[in-house]
Amino acid sequence: MKLLVEEITTEFNNLTTVKGQTGIGSFVGTWMSRDIDPEVGKSYYCELSLPEIRGEEMIIKRYQDMPTYTDIGLDGKVVFKGICHAVEDGSMVVSFSYDWIEAFEFSGVDLRMYDTVQFALAKEDIRIYPYDVVKPLI
């Protein structure tokens, strides 16, 4: 995913929280890089590490054609909404936009391909790993 950083907060335990925008909405999480320092107004390509999603935390819409998004809810949690493209042995692959696909572990729910899934996670549970994009020589 690509994240435009709008706000940076360093908390008492030396963890850095970044808040910003993705191509599909607002986002917040814990910045995990020691090599890349976040800067307000700069965009970063990032990978995420997320906890297992339990069935009671997930809303499923069967075979719906609904827009994907992320947003920060009133309770401060990040709301994710995406389309499931693969399900196998407690893992799912969800696309949130054309350039943002994530794999998750899940339990306690009957999930099928092309279901629209929605769930919310606390910012402390979302780990952001920025990386440098290597440009091709051609």
LUMMI-456884 format. One record per residue (C-alpha): residue in one letter; x negated, y negated, z negated; residue number from 1. Coordinates in nm, 4 decimals, padded with zeros to 6 digits. Layout:
residues N
<atom><type>A</type><c1>X</c1><c2>Y</c2><c3>Z</c3><seq>NUM</seq></atom>
...
end
This chain:
residues 138
<atom><type>M</type><c1>00.0000</c1><c2>00.0000</c2><c3>00.0000</c3><seq>1</seq></atom>
<atom><type>K</type><c1>-00.1024</c1><c2>-00.3594</c2><c3>00.0389</c3><seq>2</seq></atom>
<atom><type>L</type><c1>-00.0667</c1><c2>-00.5851</c2><c3>-00.2662</c3><seq>3</seq></atom>
<atom><type>L</type><c1>-00.0852</c1><c2>-00.9659</c2><c3>-00.2716</c3><seq>4</seq></atom>
<atom><type>V</type><c1>-00.1921</c1><c2>-01.0659</c2><c3>-00.6239</c3><seq>5</seq></atom>
<atom><type>E</type><c1>00.0086</c1><c2>-01.3531</c2><c3>-00.7770</c3><seq>6</seq></atom>
<atom><type>E</type><c1>-00.0776</c1><c2>-01.3232</c2><c3>-01.1461</c3><seq>7</seq></atom>
<atom><type>I</type><c1>-00.3549</c1><c2>-01.1609</c2><c3>-01.3514</c3><seq>8</seq></atom>
<atom><type>T</type><c1>-00.3372</c1><c2>-01.0875</c2><c3>-01.7242</c3><seq>9</seq></atom>
<atom><type>T</type><c1>-00.6123</c1><c2>-00.9314</c2><c3>-01.9353</c3><seq>10</seq></atom>
<atom><type>E</type><c1>-00.4668</c1><c2>-00.7679</c2><c3>-02.2448</c3><seq>11</seq></atom>
<atom><type>F</type><c1>-00.6185</c1><c2>-00.7076</c2><c3>-02.5889</c3><seq>12</seq></atom>
<atom><type>N</type><c1>-00.7463</c1><c2>-00.3606</c2><c3>-02.4954</c3><seq>13</seq></atom>
<atom><type>N</type><c1>-00.9388</c1><c2>-00.5058</c2><c3>-02.1991</c3><seq>14</seq></atom>
<atom><type>L</type><c1>-00.6911</c1><c2>-00.3668</c2><c3>-01.9479</c3><seq>15</seq></atom>
<atom><type>T</type><c1>-00.6082</c1><c2>-00.5972</c2><c3>-01.6601</c3><seq>16</seq></atom>
<atom><type>T</type><c1>-00.2491</c1><c2>-00.6197</c2><c3>-01.5407</c3><seq>17</seq></atom>
<atom><type>V</type><c1>-00.1754</c1><c2>-00.7596</c2><c3>-01.1974</c3><seq>18</seq></atom>
<atom><type>K</type><c1>00.1592</c1><c2>-00.8807</c2><c3>-01.0705</c3><seq>19</seq></atom>
<atom><type>G</type><c1>00.2254</c1><c2>-00.9481</c2><c3>-00.7058</c3><seq>20</seq></atom>
<atom><type>Q</type><c1>00.4089</c1><c2>-00.8691</c2><c3>-00.3856</c3><seq>21</seq></atom>
<atom><type>T</type><c1>00.4078</c1><c2>-00.5686</c2><c3>-00.1569</c3><seq>22</seq></atom>
<atom><type>G</type><c1>00.5633</c1><c2>-00.5583</c2><c3>00.1894</c3><seq>23</seq></atom>
<atom><type>I</type><c1>00.8882</c1><c2>-00.4460</c2><c3>00.0277</c3><seq>24</seq></atom>
<atom><type>G</type><c1>00.9051</c1><c2>-00.6355</c2><c3>-00.3004</c3><seq>25</seq></atom>
<atom><type>S</type><c1>00.7655</c1><c2>-00.7301</c2><c3>-00.6400</c3><seq>26</seq></atom>
<atom><type>F</type><c1>00.5163</c1><c2>-00.5073</c2><c3>-00.8176</c3><seq>27</seq></atom>
<atom><type>V</type><c1>00.3138</c1><c2>-00.4885</c2><c3>-01.1405</c3><seq>28</seq></atom>
<atom><type>G</type><c1>00.0647</c1><c2>-00.2382</c2><c3>-01.2780</c3><seq>29</seq></atom>
<atom><type>T</type><c1>-00.2714</c1><c2>-00.1804</c2><c3>-01.4452</c3><seq>30</seq></atom>
<atom><type>W</type><c1>-00.5791</c1><c2>-00.2632</c2><c3>-01.2339</c3><seq>31</seq></atom>
<atom><type>M</type><c1>-00.8238</c1><c2>00.0277</c2><c3>-01.2644</c3><seq>32</seq></atom>
<atom><type>S</type><c1>-01.1287</c1><c2>-00.0847</c2><c3>-01.0644</c3><seq>33</seq></atom>
<atom><type>R</type><c1>-01.4529</c1><c2>-00.1915</c2><c3>-01.2274</c3><seq>34</seq></atom>
<atom><type>D</type><c1>-01.6056</c1><c2>-00.2669</c2><c3>-00.8854</c3><seq>35</seq></atom>
<atom><type>I</type><c1>-01.3350</c1><c2>-00.4879</c2><c3>-00.7345</c3><seq>36</seq></atom>
<atom><type>D</type><c1>-01.2095</c1><c2>-00.7804</c2><c3>-00.9410</c3><seq>37</seq></atom>
<atom><type>P</type><c1>-00.8600</c1><c2>-00.9036</c2><c3>-00.8570</c3><seq>38</seq></atom>
<atom><type>E</type><c1>-00.8159</c1><c2>-01.2634</c2><c3>-00.7416</c3><seq>39</seq></atom>
<atom><type>V</type><c1>-00.4923</c1><c2>-01.4599</c2><c3>-00.7290</c3><seq>40</seq></atom>
<atom><type>G</type><c1>-00.3860</c1><c2>-01.5195</c2><c3>-00.3695</c3><seq>41</seq></atom>
<atom><type>K</type><c1>-00.5874</c1><c2>-01.2294</c2><c3>-00.2300</c3><seq>42</seq></atom>
<atom><type>S</type><c1>-00.4450</c1><c2>-00.9098</c2><c3>-00.0769</c3><seq>43</seq></atom>
<atom><type>Y</type><c1>-00.5783</c1><c2>-00.5624</c2><c3>-00.1534</c3><seq>44</seq></atom>
<atom><type>Y</type><c1>-00.5168</c1><c2>-00.2169</c2><c3>-00.0147</c3><seq>45</seq></atom>
<atom><type>C</type><c1>-00.4411</c1><c2>00.0093</c2><c3>-00.3099</c3><seq>46</seq></atom>
<atom><type>E</type><c1>-00.3672</c1><c2>00.3653</c2><c3>-00.4074</c3><seq>47</seq></atom>
<atom><type>L</type><c1>-00.1549</c1><c2>00.4432</c2><c3>-00.7115</c3><seq>48</seq></atom>
<atom><type>S</type><c1>-00.1591</c1><c2>00.6979</c2><c3>-00.9886</c3><seq>49</seq></atom>
<atom><type>L</type><c1>00.1856</c1><c2>00.7595</c2><c3>-01.1335</c3><seq>50</seq></atom>
<atom><type>P</type><c1>00.3192</c1><c2>00.9958</c2><c3>-01.4007</c3><seq>51</seq></atom>
<atom><type>E</type><c1>00.5553</c1><c2>01.2865</c2><c3>-01.3373</c3><seq>52</seq></atom>
<atom><type>I</type><c1>00.9085</c1><c2>01.1698</c2><c3>-01.2612</c3><seq>53</seq></atom>
<atom><type>R</type><c1>01.1698</c1><c2>01.3566</c2><c3>-01.4652</c3><seq>54</seq></atom>
<atom><type>G</type><c1>01.5174</c1><c2>01.4215</c2><c3>-01.3305</c3><seq>55</seq></atom>
<atom><type>E</type><c1>01.6961</c1><c2>01.2050</c2><c3>-01.5855</c3><seq>56</seq></atom>
<atom><type>E</type><c1>01.4849</c1><c2>00.9071</c2><c3>-01.4696</c3><seq>57</seq></atom>
<atom><type>M</type><c1>01.5747</c1><c2>00.9470</c2><c3>-01.1023</c3><seq>58</seq></atom>
<atom><type>I</type><c1>01.8760</c1><c2>00.8462</c2><c3>-00.8961</c3><seq>59</seq></atom>
<atom><type>I</type><c1>01.9251</c1><c2>01.0478</c2><c3>-00.5792</c3><seq>60</seq></atom>
<atom><type>K</type><c1>02.1387</c1><c2>00.9580</c2><c3>-00.2795</c3><seq>61</seq></atom>
<atom><type>R</type><c1>02.1853</c1><c2>01.2435</c2><c3>-00.0396</c3><seq>62</seq></atom>
<atom><type>Y</type><c1>02.0819</c1><c2>01.1688</c2><c3>00.3159</c3><seq>63</seq></atom>
<atom><type>Q</type><c1>02.1456</c1><c2>00.7973</c2><c3>00.2875</c3><seq>64</seq></atom>
<atom><type>D</type><c1>02.0072</c1><c2>00.5423</c2><c3>00.5288</c3><seq>65</seq></atom>
<atom><type>M</type><c1>01.9320</c1><c2>00.2742</c2><c3>00.2713</c3><seq>66</seq></atom>
<atom><type>P</type><c1>01.6486</c1><c2>00.0203</c2><c3>00.2644</c3><seq>67</seq></atom>
<atom><type>T</type><c1>01.3410</c1><c2>00.0947</c2><c3>00.0561</c3><seq>68</seq></atom>
<atom><type>Y</type><c1>01.2141</c1><c2>-00.1564</c2><c3>-00.1979</c3><seq>69</seq></atom>
<atom><type>T</type><c1>01.0267</c1><c2>-00.2270</c2><c3>-00.5169</c3><seq>70</seq></atom>
<atom><type>D</type><c1>01.1284</c1><c2>-00.4815</c2><c3>-00.7764</c3><seq>71</seq></atom>
<atom><type>I</type><c1>01.0572</c1><c2>-00.5707</c2><c3>-01.1366</c3><seq>72</seq></atom>
<atom><type>G</type><c1>01.3733</c1><c2>-00.5149</c2><c3>-01.3417</c3><seq>73</seq></atom>
<atom><type>L</type><c1>01.4997</c1><c2>-00.7153</c2><c3>-01.6357</c3><seq>74</seq></atom>
<atom><type>D</type><c1>01.3365</c1><c2>-00.4648</c2><c3>-01.8719</c3><seq>75</seq></atom>
<atom><type>G</type><c1>00.9968</c1><c2>-00.5264</c2><c3>-01.7097</c3><seq>76</seq></atom>
<atom><type>K</type><c1>00.9855</c1><c2>-00.1868</c2><c3>-01.5399</c3><seq>77</seq></atom>
<atom><type>V</type><c1>00.9033</c1><c2>-00.1509</c2><c3>-01.1719</c3><seq>78</seq></atom>
<atom><type>V</type><c1>01.1961</c1><c2>-00.0085</c2><c3>-00.9767</c3><seq>79</seq></atom>
<atom><type>F</type><c1>01.0928</c1><c2>00.2075</c2><c3>-00.6812</c3><seq>80</seq></atom>
<atom><type>K</type><c1>01.3287</c1><c2>00.3072</c2><c3>-00.4007</c3><seq>81</seq></atom>
<atom><type>G</type><c1>01.2063</c1><c2>00.5247</c2><c3>-00.1141</c3><seq>82</seq></atom>
<atom><type>I</type><c1>01.2823</c1><c2>00.8115</c2><c3>00.1190</c3><seq>83</seq></atom>
<atom><type>C</type><c1>01.1669</c1><c2>01.1637</c2><c3>00.0396</c3><seq>84</seq></atom>
<atom><type>H</type><c1>00.9826</c1><c2>01.3219</c2><c3>00.3342</c3><seq>85</seq></atom>
<atom><type>A</type><c1>00.8531</c1><c2>01.6429</c2><c3>00.1796</c3><seq>86</seq></atom>
<atom><type>V</type><c1>00.9421</c1><c2>01.8594</c2><c3>-00.1202</c3><seq>87</seq></atom>
<atom><type>E</type><c1>00.7407</c1><c2>02.1584</c2><c3>-00.2372</c3><seq>88</seq></atom>
<atom><type>D</type><c1>00.6885</c1><c2>02.3269</c2><c3>-00.5745</c3><seq>89</seq></atom>
<atom><type>G</type><c1>00.7616</c1><c2>02.0264</c2><c3>-00.7957</c3><seq>90</seq></atom>
<atom><type>S</type><c1>00.5945</c1><c2>01.7716</c2><c3>-00.5695</c3><seq>91</seq></atom>
<atom><type>M</type><c1>00.7520</c1><c2>01.5171</c2><c3>-00.3398</c3><seq>92</seq></atom>
<atom><type>V</type><c1>00.6154</c1><c2>01.2784</c2><c3>-00.0812</c3><seq>93</seq></atom>
<atom><type>V</type><c1>00.8040</c1><c2>00.9493</c2><c3>-00.0652</c3><seq>94</seq></atom>
<atom><type>S</type><c1>00.7673</c1><c2>00.6681</c2><c3>00.1863</c3><seq>95</seq></atom>
<atom><type>F</type><c1>00.8350</c1><c2>00.3147</c2><c3>00.0721</c3><seq>96</seq></atom>
<atom><type>S</type><c1>00.7315</c1><c2>00.1425</c2><c3>00.3958</c3><seq>97</seq></atom>
<atom><type>Y</type><c1>00.5548</c1><c2>00.2325</c2><c3>00.7181</c3><seq>98</seq></atom>
<atom><type>D</type><c1>00.2151</c1><c2>00.1896</c2><c3>00.5495</c3><seq>99</seq></atom>
<atom><type>W</type><c1>00.2969</c1><c2>00.3072</c2><c3>00.1968</c3><seq>100</seq></atom>
<atom><type>I</type><c1>00.3411</c1><c2>00.6767</c2><c3>00.1206</c3><seq>101</seq></atom>
<atom><type>E</type><c1>00.3006</c1><c2>00.8282</c2><c3>-00.2270</c3><seq>102</seq></atom>
<atom><type>A</type><c1>00.2980</c1><c2>01.1830</c2><c3>-00.3632</c3><seq>103</seq></atom>
<atom><type>F</type><c1>00.4660</c1><c2>01.2474</c2><c3>-00.6995</c3><seq>104</seq></atom>
<atom><type>E</type><c1>00.5261</c1><c2>01.5378</c2><c3>-00.9301</c3><seq>105</seq></atom>
<atom><type>F</type><c1>00.8854</c1><c2>01.5716</c2><c3>-01.0452</c3><seq>106</seq></atom>
<atom><type>S</type><c1>01.1011</c1><c2>01.8026</c2><c3>-01.2550</c3><seq>107</seq></atom>
<atom><type>G</type><c1>01.4615</c1><c2>01.8640</c2><c3>-01.3521</c3><seq>108</seq></atom>
<atom><type>V</type><c1>01.6360</c1><c2>01.7698</c2><c3>-01.0286</c3><seq>109</seq></atom>
<atom><type>D</type><c1>01.7392</c1><c2>01.9303</c2><c3>-00.6987</c3><seq>110</seq></atom>
<atom><type>L</type><c1>01.5627</c1><c2>01.7145</c2><c3>-00.4431</c3><seq>111</seq></atom>
<atom><type>R</type><c1>01.5793</c1><c2>01.7565</c2><c3>-00.0652</c3><seq>112</seq></atom>
<atom><type>M</type><c1>01.4029</c1><c2>01.6070</c2><c3>00.2338</c3><seq>113</seq></atom>
<atom><type>Y</type><c1>01.5455</c1><c2>01.2715</c2><c3>00.3485</c3><seq>114</seq></atom>
<atom><type>D</type><c1>01.7102</c1><c2>01.2006</c2><c3>00.0145</c3><seq>115</seq></atom>
<atom><type>T</type><c1>01.6766</c1><c2>00.8412</c2><c3>-00.0979</c3><seq>116</seq></atom>
<atom><type>V</type><c1>01.5258</c1><c2>00.8352</c2><c3>-00.4468</c3><seq>117</seq></atom>
<atom><type>Q</type><c1>01.5172</c1><c2>00.5566</c2><c3>-00.7029</c3><seq>118</seq></atom>
<atom><type>F</type><c1>01.3288</c1><c2>00.5495</c2><c3>-01.0326</c3><seq>119</seq></atom>
<atom><type>A</type><c1>01.1705</c1><c2>00.2978</c2><c3>-01.2693</c3><seq>120</seq></atom>
<atom><type>L</type><c1>00.8308</c1><c2>00.3065</c2><c3>-01.4407</c3><seq>121</seq></atom>
<atom><type>A</type><c1>00.6698</c1><c2>00.0877</c2><c3>-01.7063</c3><seq>122</seq></atom>
<atom><type>K</type><c1>00.3727</c1><c2>-00.1190</c2><c3>-01.5865</c3><seq>123</seq></atom>
<atom><type>E</type><c1>00.1512</c1><c2>00.0726</c2><c3>-01.8311</c3><seq>124</seq></atom>
<atom><type>D</type><c1>00.2291</c1><c2>00.3947</c2><c3>-01.6419</c3><seq>125</seq></atom>
<atom><type>I</type><c1>00.1332</c1><c2>00.2500</c2><c3>-01.3027</c3><seq>126</seq></atom>
<atom><type>R</type><c1>-00.2387</c1><c2>00.2631</c2><c3>-01.2306</c3><seq>127</seq></atom>
<atom><type>I</type><c1>-00.3631</c1><c2>00.0602</c2><c3>-00.9328</c3><seq>128</seq></atom>
<atom><type>Y</type><c1>-00.6846</c1><c2>00.1647</c2><c3>-00.7554</c3><seq>129</seq></atom>
<atom><type>P</type><c1>-00.7936</c1><c2>-00.0919</c2><c3>-00.4936</c3><seq>130</seq></atom>
<atom><type>Y</type><c1>-01.0257</c1><c2>00.0124</c2><c3>-00.2141</c3><seq>131</seq></atom>
<atom><type>D</type><c1>-01.2224</c1><c2>-00.1531</c2><c3>00.0630</c3><seq>132</seq></atom>
<atom><type>V</type><c1>-01.0916</c1><c2>-00.0969</c2><c3>00.4117</c3><seq>133</seq></atom>
<atom><type>V</type><c1>-01.3674</c1><c2>-00.0060</c2><c3>00.6532</c3><seq>134</seq></atom>
<atom><type>K</type><c1>-01.3048</c1><c2>-00.1670</c2><c3>00.9907</c3><seq>135</seq></atom>
<atom><type>P</type><c1>-01.3678</c1><c2>00.0479</c2><c3>01.2976</c3><seq>136</seq></atom>
<atom><type>L</type><c1>-01.6577</c1><c2>-00.0509</c2><c3>01.5247</c3><seq>137</seq></atom>
<atom><type>I</type><c1>-01.4426</c1><c2>-00.0385</c2><c3>01.8362</c3><seq>138</seq></atom>
end
